[in-house]
């Protein structure tokens, strides 16, 4: 399985972007999927995750602003980002747990990673 993330770009504060992560392979629907981000000079951090069944969770700083969803027919997971802030600026990575369908906040629990897509929020 390979993951391809896209949809990043430059957006003004309070704007919106939707990130997409397309997965190849037939077993995508059984994977838990996550989004992580890494800002310059910082460690990669958890943003949001979704279970195989559609359960979701978010880091506190994005709750109410970001929404993760999945379309198993398209083997794609999305991250809708609204009310963006300058502190959301980072490279965003999608990740998959190919051996588990429940979500995790720990990046070490994800064994498949996309290449990252850059999001820049200007104030």
Secondary structure as UniProt FT lines:
FT   STRAND          3..6
FT   STRAND          9..12
FT   TURN            13..14
FT   STRAND          17..23
FT   TURN            26..27
FT   HELIX           28..30
FT   STRAND          32..38
FT   TURN            40..41
FT   STRAND          45..50
FT   TURN            52..53
FT   STRAND          56..58
FT   HELIX           60..62
FT   TURN            63..65
FT   STRAND          66..71
FT   TURN            72..75
FT   STRAND          76..81
FT   HELIX           86..88
FT   STRAND          90..97
FT   TURN            98..99
FT   HELIX           107..109
FT   STRAND          112..113
FT   STRAND          117..122
//
